[in-house]
Structures are given as structure tokens and as C-alpha cells.
Amino acid sequence: MNMLDLIVTLSKNRIEHNDKCEIEEYLKKGADWSLLMGQLIFHKLLCRTYSHITAQNWDEHIPSVIKQHMQRQFYLNEHKKSNIKIELMNLVKRLNNTNIQYCIIKGIPLEKDLFCDCVREINDIDVLIHQKDLDQANEILTSLGYKHGADFMQGKIETNKEKNVDCIANTRQAQSYRKTLNDPIYQVNTIDLQFELYLQEKLCYIFSMDSAIKKRICVDISGVNCYVLDSFDNFIFLCTHLYAEAILFRTIKKYKDLQISKFADIYEWLEKYYCLYDWEQKAKQIKSQRLLKPVLFCMYIISSVYGSMGAKNICEQFMDENLDFIDEYRDENFNIKRWKLPAVERIFRFDRSSMM
């Protein structure tokens, strides 16, 4: 097992017995911890790695300073997550007492569904709602202490007063609300409202938010009924979100593209849900909704990096498609450009933005 295989394996929820043996042997021989830590932080896998290390009793093979840093980041993440969960429950309780149809996407519901054996780093709360419900959602969030259009200024929240709710709604993008918390460590929480798929308008996805919200399902989170997308719509959301960040110049420059943690979300979804669907029928649906690029992009990389049979089988449903778009990105004006290096070879390159 080399370092890149190690990182991919550590991104999984469960690690197979043979892989556990190979990882332990790798750690015994002595890892290049400066490089490995850089990759784990880069791909948002540090806390997940620590959870695997403690579960498998690999602590003795890790330098104490590295272990201490991992432990600290793990507990900081758990502390942040506990604050986010409180804010999520407060929001959900309020939403459940209105006629607003919502879905909590990604975040805590995704961890609960797919990562029962390890942890997922969570930064904020993402909520899908109808655009017509924005005014009512704005009232709820304001009453909970959130401000829309807010930015960080010297540890405080500053609001762009020129933006009103109508202006925000008309941008048709995810809109951020932020709130200062009475916590010395996790001082600000963010809630993003979303009205459509990422890049839906630019890439002409034919995907009905009305239909997705009507098919939502109810799950229990800490004793509270919370509505989430049904499993297949969740799959579509994960693929479109990853694809949008992988091809946009501004997110590539911030190194938010091609993070293994995002591919791991979809890999774990395939492990749990792939066998529940007729993929010949789903392939027709994906094509008819013009969702081919985000889905095939994700499946191509997951089949290559993880060796996922589910992803490989889905790719085979589209075997006649031209895959040239896999190595395309969009510049500041959304013009199509091409990478100098294939996607699978770019994933672990810290210098990949210089290859644009």
C-alpha cells in the first residue's frame, strides 16, 4: 500500500480486514508524516483518520506530537459539531411548525446516514427550500439571531445592508445567514439556504425542486423529526455539488475541487444504495434531466480511485458517451478550458492550480 492508497482507504467509513493489515504494516515501517498530514488536512480527512486510528489501536505507530495534533482537531470538530447540531435542532423545530417544505442537505443527516462508524467534518447547515418560502424562512432565521448576507469582520458579523431579501432571492444561489454564538471556540454558525442544484441554470439541468421536496423523507435526529432528500435525489445533489466545485475557476483556486472527502460521500452512498436501483432506468432519467456530466464525472473518478464496482457499472451505462469533458474546467467568464493533467492524477497534487 502506498500513501495515496492509504489516504483513499482512510476516507472510507469501514475498512476491510486486509486493508487494516496493510495500513498497520505501512505505519510500522514509518510514514512520511509531514506529507501524509498535509494530504489529510488538504482532503479534510484528519478527524476521520483519527477515528480509525483509535478504533484499530494504531496509536503506538504514530509519533506523539502527530497524535496530539490529530486528537486536538478531532475534539475541536466534535465540539463544533455539537454546536451545529443544537442550531440545527432549533431551526428544524421552528420549520416543522410552519408550512415551509424543506430538506436539510449534506451535513449531520449525511453523517448519520452514511458514516456510522467514523466521523465527517461538518462546517455549516445547508437547507433546501422553495424560493417562495424565503420571506418566511428569513423571519425564522432572524428570530433565531441570524443575519443574511453576513461576512466576518474582526470576529464579528457585518451585514451587507444594500442587499435585501428580494435581491437575495433573485440571485438564485445559495444564500448565507450567520450568527455569533456564545462559545469561546466555535464563535459563528452559518446556515445556507438553497433553491436549486448547483449550476442548474448555467448547465441547463432539468431537475424539479418541487418534485424533490415532495419526495422528501423524515428521519430522526436527536429525537427531532428532520426532513431530508430521498436517497436518489441526495445522490444527484452530491454529484452536482462536487462537479460544480471541481470545474469552477474560483473554487479550484481555493483548492476546494477534487477533495477526497467529497468523493467519499458518494462512494459511501454507492456502497449503501447502489443495489436498490435499476440503473438502466436511472441512466435514462439522468440523461433526460441533462445530469450526465456531474454524474459521469463523479462515477469515472470514484471507479478509478476507489475501484467501486457500483461506479464502474454506472459508467458502463454511458459507455458510448464522449468523456473529453472530464478534464475541462470553466474560467472566470465560464468559458471552457482544458487541464494539462488528467483528473485522477491531479487529485493529490498540491500544485494543481498551476496546471490550469
C-alpha positions as CSV (number, residue, x, y, z in Angstrom):
1,M,0.0,0.0,0.0
2,N,1.4,3.4,-1.0
3,M,0.5,6.7,0.6
4,L,-2.2,7.6,-2.0
5,D,-3.9,4.2,-1.5
6,L,-3.7,4.8,2.3
7,I,-5.5,8.1,2.1
8,V,-8.3,6.7,-0.1
9,T,-8.7,3.8,2.3
10,L,-8.8,6.0,5.4
11,S,-11.6,8.1,3.7
12,K,-13.9,5.1,3.9
13,N,-16.5,4.6,6.7
14,R,-15.4,1.0,7.2
15,I,-12.0,-0.5,6.5
16,E,-11.8,-4.1,5.3
17,H,-9.6,-6.6,7.3
18,N,-6.9,-7.0,4.6
19,D,-6.7,-3.2,4.3
20,K,-6.3,-2.9,8.1
21,C,-3.4,-5.2,8.0
22,E,-1.7,-3.3,5.2
23,I,-2.3,0.0,6.9
24,E,-0.7,-1.3,10.2
25,E,2.3,-2.6,8.2
26,Y,2.6,0.8,6.5
27,L,2.5,2.6,9.8
28,K,5.0,0.2,11.4
29,K,7.5,0.9,8.6
30,G,7.3,4.6,9.3
31,A,5.2,7.1,7.3
32,D,6.3,10.4,5.9
33,W,4.1,12.3,8.4
34,S,4.8,15.8,7.1
35,L,3.5,14.8,3.6
36,L,0.7,12.5,5.0
37,M,-0.6,15.1,7.4
38,G,-0.6,17.7,4.6
39,Q,-2.7,15.4,2.4
40,L,-5.1,14.5,5.2
41,I,-5.7,18.2,6.1
42,F,-6.0,19.0,2.3
43,H,-8.7,16.4,1.8
44,K,-10.5,17.1,5.1
45,L,-9.8,13.6,6.4
46,L,-7.7,14.3,9.6
47,C,-10.6,13.7,12.0
48,R,-11.8,10.6,10.2
49,T,-8.2,9.2,10.2
50,Y,-8.0,9.8,13.9
51,S,-11.3,7.9,14.5
52,H,-9.9,4.9,12.5
53,I,-6.6,5.1,14.4
54,T,-8.2,4.9,17.8
55,A,-10.7,2.2,16.7
56,Q,-7.9,0.0,15.5
57,N,-5.4,0.7,18.3
58,W,-2.8,2.0,15.9
59,D,-1.7,4.8,18.3
60,E,1.7,3.1,19.1
61,H,2.7,3.6,15.4
62,I,2.2,7.3,15.4
63,P,4.6,10.0,16.8
64,S,3.2,11.6,19.9
65,V,3.2,15.1,18.5
66,I,1.2,13.9,15.5
67,K,-1.3,12.0,17.7
68,Q,-1.8,15.0,19.9
69,H,-2.5,17.3,16.9
70,M,-5.0,14.8,15.5
71,Q,-6.7,14.4,18.8
72,R,-7.0,18.1,19.3
73,Q,-8.5,18.6,15.8
74,F,-10.9,15.6,16.4
75,Y,-12.2,17.1,19.6
76,L,-12.5,20.6,18.1
77,N,-14.5,19.1,15.3
78,E,-16.8,17.2,17.7
79,H,-17.2,20.4,19.7
80,K,-18.1,22.3,16.6
81,K,-20.5,19.6,15.5
82,S,-22.3,19.6,18.8
83,N,-22.9,23.3,18.4
84,I,-24.1,22.9,14.9
85,K,-26.5,20.1,15.9
86,I,-28.0,22.4,18.6
87,E,-28.5,25.1,16.0
88,L,-29.9,22.6,13.5
89,M,-32.4,21.2,16.0
90,N,-33.6,24.8,16.9
91,L,-34.1,25.5,13.2
92,V,-35.9,22.3,12.4
93,K,-38.3,22.6,15.4
94,R,-39.3,26.1,14.0
95,L,-39.6,24.9,10.4
96,N,-41.7,21.9,11.5
97,N,-44.2,24.3,13.0
98,T,-44.7,26.2,9.6
99,N,-46.0,25.2,6.2
100,I,-42.5,25.5,4.8
101,Q,-41.4,22.4,2.9
102,Y,-37.6,22.0,3.5
103,C,-34.8,19.5,3.2
104,I,-31.6,19.5,5.3
105,I,-28.9,18.5,2.8
106,K,-25.4,17.2,3.5
107,G,-24.0,17.8,7.0
108,I,-25.3,16.0,10.0
109,P,-28.1,14.0,8.2
110,L,-25.4,12.7,5.7
111,E,-23.1,11.7,8.5
112,K,-25.9,9.9,10.3
113,D,-26.9,8.0,7.1
114,L,-23.5,7.1,5.7
115,F,-20.8,7.4,8.4
116,C,-22.0,5.5,11.4
117,D,-18.5,4.1,12.1
118,C,-16.4,7.2,11.8
119,V,-16.7,11.0,11.6
120,R,-17.4,13.5,8.9
121,E,-16.1,17.1,9.2
122,I,-19.1,19.5,9.1
123,N,-18.8,23.3,8.6
124,D,-22.4,24.6,8.4
125,I,-26.1,23.8,7.8
126,D,-27.5,23.6,4.3
127,V,-31.2,23.9,3.8
128,L,-33.1,23.4,0.5
129,I,-36.4,25.3,0.3
130,H,-38.8,26.7,-2.3
131,Q,-37.8,30.2,-3.3
132,K,-41.4,31.3,-2.5
133,D,-40.8,30.5,1.2
134,L,-37.7,32.7,1.5
135,D,-39.5,35.6,3.3
136,Q,-40.9,33.2,6.0
137,A,-37.6,31.4,6.3
138,N,-35.9,34.8,6.7
139,E,-38.2,35.7,9.5
140,I,-37.4,32.4,11.3
141,L,-33.7,32.8,10.9
142,T,-33.8,36.4,12.0
143,S,-35.8,35.5,15.1
144,L,-33.1,32.8,15.9
145,G,-30.4,35.5,15.8
146,Y,-29.1,35.1,12.2
147,K,-28.3,37.8,9.7
148,H,-28.4,37.4,6.0
149,G,-25.6,38.4,3.6
150,A,-23.2,38.5,6.5
151,D,-19.4,38.4,6.4
152,F,-16.7,38.1,9.0
153,M,-15.1,41.4,10.2
154,Q,-12.6,41.1,13.2
155,G,-14.5,38.3,14.7
156,K,-17.9,40.0,14.4
157,I,-20.7,39.7,11.8
158,E,-21.1,42.5,9.4
159,T,-24.2,42.6,7.1
160,N,-24.2,44.0,3.6
161,K,-27.1,46.4,4.2
162,E,-27.5,47.1,0.4
163,K,-28.9,43.5,0.0
164,N,-32.5,42.9,0.9
165,V,-34.3,39.6,0.8
166,D,-35.8,40.1,-2.6
167,C,-32.4,40.8,-4.0
168,I,-31.0,37.6,-2.4
169,A,-33.8,35.5,-3.8
170,N,-33.3,36.8,-7.3
171,T,-29.7,35.7,-7.4
172,R,-30.9,32.1,-7.4
173,Q,-27.8,30.9,-5.5
174,A,-27.2,29.5,-2.0
175,Q,-27.6,32.4,0.5
176,S,-25.7,32.6,3.7
177,Y,-27.0,33.5,7.2
178,R,-24.6,33.8,10.1
179,K,-25.0,34.1,13.8
180,T,-22.5,34.7,16.6
181,L,-22.5,32.1,19.3
182,N,-21.8,32.4,23.0
183,D,-18.9,29.9,22.6
184,P,-15.2,30.6,23.0
185,I,-14.2,28.1,20.4
186,Y,-17.0,27.9,17.8
187,Q,-18.0,31.5,17.6
188,V,-20.0,31.8,14.4
189,N,-22.5,29.4,12.8
190,T,-23.6,29.5,9.2
191,I,-26.9,28.4,7.6
192,D,-27.1,28.4,3.8
193,L,-30.4,28.5,2.0
194,Q,-30.5,26.9,-1.4
195,F,-33.3,27.0,-4.1
196,E,-31.9,24.7,-6.8
197,L,-29.0,22.5,-7.9
198,Y,-25.5,24.0,-8.1
199,L,-25.0,25.5,-11.6
200,Q,-28.5,24.3,-12.6
201,E,-29.2,27.4,-14.7
202,K,-25.7,27.6,-16.4
203,L,-25.6,23.8,-17.2
204,C,-29.3,23.5,-18.0
205,Y,-30.1,20.7,-15.6
206,I,-33.8,19.7,-15.9
207,F,-34.3,18.9,-12.3
208,S,-37.5,19.9,-10.4
209,M,-37.0,21.2,-6.9
210,D,-40.8,20.8,-6.4
211,S,-40.6,17.1,-7.1
212,A,-37.5,16.6,-5.0
213,I,-39.1,18.3,-2.0
214,K,-42.4,16.4,-2.4
215,K,-40.4,13.1,-2.3
216,R,-38.5,14.1,0.9
217,I,-38.3,11.7,3.7
218,C,-38.4,12.1,7.5
219,V,-35.5,11.0,9.7
220,D,-35.0,11.2,13.4
221,I,-32.0,13.3,14.6
222,S,-31.7,13.6,18.4
223,G,-35.4,12.9,18.8
224,V,-36.5,15.6,16.4
225,N,-38.2,14.9,13.0
226,C,-36.0,16.2,10.3
227,Y,-36.8,16.2,6.6
228,V,-34.1,15.2,4.1
229,L,-34.0,14.4,0.4
230,D,-34.8,10.8,-0.7
231,S,-31.8,8.7,-1.4
232,F,-31.6,9.1,-5.2
233,D,-32.1,12.9,-5.1
234,N,-29.4,13.1,-2.5
235,F,-27.1,11.2,-4.9
236,I,-27.9,13.8,-7.6
237,F,-27.2,16.7,-5.1
238,L,-23.9,15.2,-4.0
239,C,-22.8,14.8,-7.6
240,T,-23.8,18.2,-8.8
241,H,-22.2,19.9,-5.8
242,L,-18.9,18.1,-6.3
243,Y,-18.9,18.7,-10.0
244,A,-19.6,22.4,-9.7
245,E,-16.7,22.9,-7.3
246,A,-14.4,20.7,-9.4
247,I,-14.9,22.8,-12.6
248,L,-15.2,26.4,-11.4
249,F,-12.1,28.6,-11.6
250,R,-12.8,30.3,-8.2
251,T,-13.2,27.1,-6.3
252,I,-10.2,25.5,-8.0
253,K,-8.0,28.4,-6.9
254,K,-9.2,27.8,-3.3
255,Y,-8.4,24.1,-3.7
256,K,-12.0,23.2,-2.9
257,D,-12.1,20.9,-6.0
258,L,-11.3,17.2,-6.0
259,Q,-11.3,16.8,-2.2
260,I,-11.3,13.1,-1.4
261,S,-13.8,13.6,1.4
262,K,-16.4,14.7,-1.2
263,F,-15.9,11.7,-3.3
264,A,-16.0,9.5,-0.1
265,D,-19.6,10.8,0.5
266,I,-20.7,9.5,-2.9
267,Y,-18.6,6.3,-2.6
268,E,-20.4,5.5,0.7
269,W,-23.8,6.3,-0.9
270,L,-23.0,3.8,-3.6
271,E,-22.0,1.2,-1.0
272,K,-25.3,1.5,0.7
273,Y,-27.8,2.3,-2.0
274,Y,-26.5,1.2,-5.4
275,C,-28.2,-2.2,-5.3
276,L,-31.6,-0.6,-4.7
277,Y,-32.0,0.9,-8.1
278,D,-32.5,-0.2,-11.7
279,W,-29.6,1.7,-13.2
280,E,-30.6,1.2,-16.8
281,Q,-33.8,3.1,-16.0
282,K,-31.9,5.7,-13.8
283,A,-29.4,6.2,-16.7
284,K,-32.3,7.3,-18.9
285,Q,-33.5,9.6,-16.2
286,I,-30.1,11.1,-15.7
287,K,-29.8,11.8,-19.5
288,S,-33.3,13.2,-19.8
289,Q,-32.6,15.7,-17.0
290,R,-29.2,16.6,-18.5
291,L,-27.4,15.5,-15.4
292,L,-24.9,13.3,-17.4
293,K,-21.8,15.4,-16.8
294,P,-21.9,15.7,-13.0
295,V,-22.9,12.0,-12.5
296,L,-20.4,10.6,-15.0
297,F,-17.6,12.8,-13.8
298,C,-18.0,11.5,-10.2
299,M,-18.5,7.9,-11.3
300,Y,-15.5,7.9,-13.5
301,I,-13.2,9.2,-10.7
302,I,-14.7,7.0,-8.0
303,S,-14.4,3.9,-10.2
304,S,-10.7,4.8,-10.9
305,V,-9.7,5.9,-7.3
306,Y,-11.8,3.5,-5.2
307,G,-12.3,0.7,-7.6
308,S,-16.0,0.9,-6.9
309,M,-17.9,-1.7,-8.9
310,G,-21.1,0.4,-8.5
311,A,-19.5,3.4,-10.0
312,K,-17.9,1.3,-12.8
313,N,-21.3,-0.3,-13.6
314,I,-22.9,3.1,-13.8
315,C,-20.2,4.3,-16.1
316,E,-20.9,1.3,-18.4
317,Q,-24.5,2.6,-18.8
318,F,-22.9,5.6,-20.5
319,M,-20.1,3.8,-22.4
320,D,-21.0,5.5,-25.7
321,E,-20.6,9.0,-24.2
322,N,-17.6,11.2,-25.0
323,L,-15.5,11.6,-21.9
324,D,-13.5,14.6,-23.0
325,F,-15.4,16.9,-20.6
326,I,-13.8,15.0,-17.6
327,D,-10.7,17.3,-18.0
328,E,-12.5,20.5,-18.6
329,Y,-13.0,23.5,-16.3
330,R,-14.6,26.9,-16.6
331,D,-12.6,30.2,-16.4
332,E,-13.8,33.4,-14.8
333,N,-16.2,34.0,-17.7
334,F,-17.4,30.4,-17.7
335,N,-15.6,29.6,-20.9
336,I,-14.4,26.0,-21.3
337,K,-10.7,25.3,-20.8
338,R,-8.8,22.1,-20.5
339,W,-6.4,20.8,-17.9
340,K,-2.9,19.8,-18.7
341,L,-3.1,16.7,-16.5
342,P,-5.9,14.1,-16.1
343,A,-8.3,14.4,-13.2
344,V,-7.2,11.2,-11.4
345,E,-3.5,12.4,-11.5
346,R,-4.5,15.9,-10.2
347,I,-6.2,14.8,-7.0
348,F,-3.1,14.5,-4.8
349,R,-1.2,17.4,-6.4
350,F,-0.8,20.5,-4.2
351,D,0.3,22.5,-7.2
352,R,-2.6,21.6,-9.5
353,S,-3.9,25.2,-9.9
354,S,-0.6,25.9,-11.7
355,M,-1.6,23.4,-14.3
356,M,-4.6,25.3,-15.5
